[in-house]
C-alpha cells in the first residue's frame, strides 16, 4: 500500500538504498496532508514554521516579491522535494513557498524530523546531501539569470527539470513531463518578459529540441537541447542525466 512518505523514499534512494530501519523511521513521521490550489501560498516570507513540507504531487516554487512588485522565482520543486527543510534551523522564512497548479504537500513536524536525525546518522547525512544539491541548483540558476543568454538559460532549465523528474520516475517513455508551468512562471524564474519567453520557446521548437503545450513539455532531441543549454547534469548528482 502506498505511503505518503514514498516520494521522499524514492528521492533519497537515488543516493543509496535505504536500510529497513531508516525506512521505518521515516514512515513513523507524522504527516498532515494539505492540498493547495493553483497560486496558493503554503508559507510566506517572515513567518515562523514548525513543520517542513514534502511535495507529494504537483509542483511548487520558492519566490520573493521585489520592491518593484515583480516576482522572482528562485526554484521549482517536484514530488520528493522538501523545499523548506532549512526551516528546521532558521527561525523565520526568508522566502515564500507557492503552488504552481494544484499541489499536495505533506507537513512533517520539526520535532519528528529532529528525532529521526538523532536516531539515524545515515538519514541526517542524506538530508544534508539534499541541501547541498539544492545549493548547487541555486548556483546554476544564478548563472541562468546573470550569465546565460535567454535561449541557453531556458534550454538549461528544461534539461534540469527533465533530469530531476526522470530520476524519480516522473518522465514518460516519450520523454514527456507534465509540469504546471506557465510562460509567466518561466519568465519569473529566468528574468524574462512574456514576449521574450514566447519567442524563446518558439525558437527551441524550430530547432527541433522540444514540443511545448500548456502543462506538457516533451523533449524531441535531448542532445540538441543539452547543447543549446550547455547542460552538464553532474551538479544534480542523479543516476539519470
Secondary structure, DSSP 8 states (H G I E B T S, - for coil): ---TTHHHHHHHTTTS---HHHHHHHHTS--EEEEE-TT-EEE-TT-B-SEEEEEEEEEEEEEEE-TTS-EEEEEEE-TT--TTGGGGT-SB-SSEEEEEEEEEEEEEEHHHHHHHHHH-HHHHHHHHHHHHHHHHHHHHHHHHHHTS-HHHHHHHHHHHHHHHHHHTT-S-TTSEE-----HHHHHHHHT--HHHHHHHHHHHHHTTSEEEETTEEEES-HHHHHHHHT--GGGG--S--
